[in-house]
Amino acid sequence: MYSPISLTYSVNELEPYIDGETVMVHYGKHYMNYLNKLNEILSKYNFNFNIDKEFIFANIDQFNEEDREDILYNLGGVVNHELYFLNMDPAKNNIPMGSIKEAIDNKYGSYENFKKEFIKKAMEFRGSGYVFLVLNTNGELEIIALSNQDSPYNYGLIPIMAMDIWEHSYYLKHQNRKEDYFNDFFEVVNFSYINNLYEDEKM
Ligand SMILES: [Fe+2]
């Protein structure tokens, strides 16, 4: 079975930006539900849970056709949420550093401009999904939005930053003020973590 990730902060620590009740329900119910369902389906197979989850996307053909959609949906729900929870922290690492700072400045001109583009992508998106910063096949940064639990890995893209824009991410605190939530996410986003991912993937 795949084990749940541990949060690197307590549920209240992202306040006042993301409230504790939201983190508790989001992690404890939404994320855990995807993980339990994924484990349940994969357990029907002689599945090796030591395999990195990312690897399953490209090898989905190895599962029975009738299970593939359920596997991809729940796998996306797991992988997307894990990146989302891990790329936040209360320690004010929300300004890019290291290689990712350089890459963002090169591509977007400045961090402020990057943030503006990222939030614009989220504001323009309709329905439930995520906005991601990904590395494309040329190793360049791209901001993309995907629906529901679709994953950048389905397109050969490597996600290094994720903002959940499902209503369950913010509704208790922000209600319809989703732009406030997007800005609040940028108060707790963890560029230390994102930079590590970027440096690992660039190699
Ligand atoms: Fe979510």
Boltz pocket constraint, residues with backbone or C-beta under 6 A from the ligand:
constraints:
  - pocket:
      binder: B
      contacts: [[A, 26], [A, 30], [A, 81], [A, 164], [A, 166], [A, 168], [A, 169]]
      max_distance: 6.0
